[in-house]
Amino acid sequence: MNKIVQSIIGFMTVAILASGCELLDKDGKSMLPFSRPGIPVNDDAALKGLSVDSLAISPEFDPATLEYTLYVANDGSPVTAIAIGPDGASVTATLNGGDPSAIVAPGYSYTATLNPGLAENDIVITVVSEDTLTTTVYTIRIYFFGSDAGLSSLSISAAAGMITADFDPVFDPLEASGTVHTVMLSYLANEMTVSLALQSPVMTAMVDGWAAENYDFNVPITDLPLSSGTRDITVAVTSQDQSTTVNYIIRVTMETAPPDEARLSDLVFRVRNVAGTVTIRDLGFLPDDYAYTYVRIWSDGYWRQFRFTLTPLSADIQGISATGTCITGTVALTENVDGTWTLETNDTGPYTWDAYDYPQSVVFTVTAADNSTTRTYTVNVVD
């Protein structure tokens, strides 16, 4: 009986096709295969998944997005695309308009070797729905990571009057790696800014170890040498594929301070409590302000260490002396090899101080290179 029914269905199917008609279900969809006319044919032509090796395509895959970009190294390695189509669909791929290759289960993969001589290699994936009525085309545009590195501009700036000798030589985008540019700053300068522009946005730049893009390519430099000192600041530009790095050297020289310069450029006050927490206390320091008052914050906990870091404006000073006055009397401060000053101790070891015997004042006297000019800075600590 089943063979008779199948024969009748087959005869009717042939008759329908011969008449130029199409067998549709109640919703108007084609019904194939004819041996199971109750199941409609899939009309979906959108990919379920698309990836290329472990690389990142841009934007992230979305079935409705048809255009993608991918960057790869130009090292001759083949690329493998994984394209998973809808049920029953036909999926093929081509490279740069070549012959199509079927993408089938179980791997759903297509492997191609890119043409290294082309600026752009295109993988085109074509999806034809099971009912053959819908076609969707996805394109992956593949570019090689750039191997070029360089700047299109490089300059420095500082506060008014702080640059005493201009950037030399003038920057040239074609200059060789390692070119040295010199600039002279006033000994009073405490900051300069390095400004640059990349030849391509895919390159990266580091200025004195800092990522330039984090500073909108205007990188502040505060670690300047003392008077008469010189320091090199390196601007390193690296290509997208990280195979090429071009270095630009900015050699900063500070003018020599006059022999009667005895001021400080900075004075940093740090405290450490019994728990070991170190905190910098802002004194609002200015070179021409000689007296400071700091109100002790008891919520910090008991103090166990006081440390001061002094930076003179001139590198040629004769020296600095320091004394501290506390509840129990006057004490000397010791200059450490790192240039900081700490209170001497008579109890458990260096860098400690009795919890209740904190300094009421610390006085620093700076003697200039002429050995006669002095400046005195006082830090008062009050409850």
C-alpha angles and dihedrals in degrees: 000000000000090000090053091050092048090049091051091049091048091049091049091048092052089048093051094048091046089054091056093247127130125228108237135178124233090277094053098256124136114258113221143192092042091214086071104034093166092070115078119223116253113253095186116121100169120113118244094206140007129182141146115221108295092317127118117248117200125259102023113260118280121167090230094052112088104179125065137172128213133181121206138171116266094233101120095256115145120239126225122209121199112206119175113194131197121274114293095003125133113235123190134169135204134188118220092339096308129139115311121249123203118243108212143162141311097031100019086204138145120192122196137172110227124230105247091200094063124085088214131027117194127205109195118196117195121198120194116189121238091254088051090229099105128055126184124187123203122191127200111194109203123200130181119243109260118252095196123103131182149108129259092201139011129179143145133224137186140171118301112292095007097106108072099169120033128237106287129226100023110247117266119192088217096053119126125259111269096033109157121222117192128208132173123214133192113261085241093063114111100173142027132178127227112209123191145162125210122231087229131016091230090068124087130218134201121196114199087334096312124115105248095209090062088064097042087255092296103104119189116220115201100160094089123160123254121259113306088014129125131208134176120226113198123211107196119192118192128195123241093256090045091234095115131049124181118196126206118191123211109193109201118198122185121216118248114264119234114263093250095056107121102152127117123237093204143005118192122193119201130181131193122199128209090269089061096250112148118206131183111224114210112229094178088239122203124174093236096046109089104179129058134178122205121191110217114238107217092193086073088074126235114334119234103170138033120193130178127193116201126192116190121211090227125054090205101064118136091232150284128261126192139192133180131208119207137165092279096047143274120335135182125242122222124225110224127214090254091060096255126123126225135178115261115243138217099189133047104356145291122333094021132109135184109275094235099034099075121159118270091196141359121202124199121191118196119198117204127227090263087064091228108068115081137179124198124207121191128195114194120196117203136173 
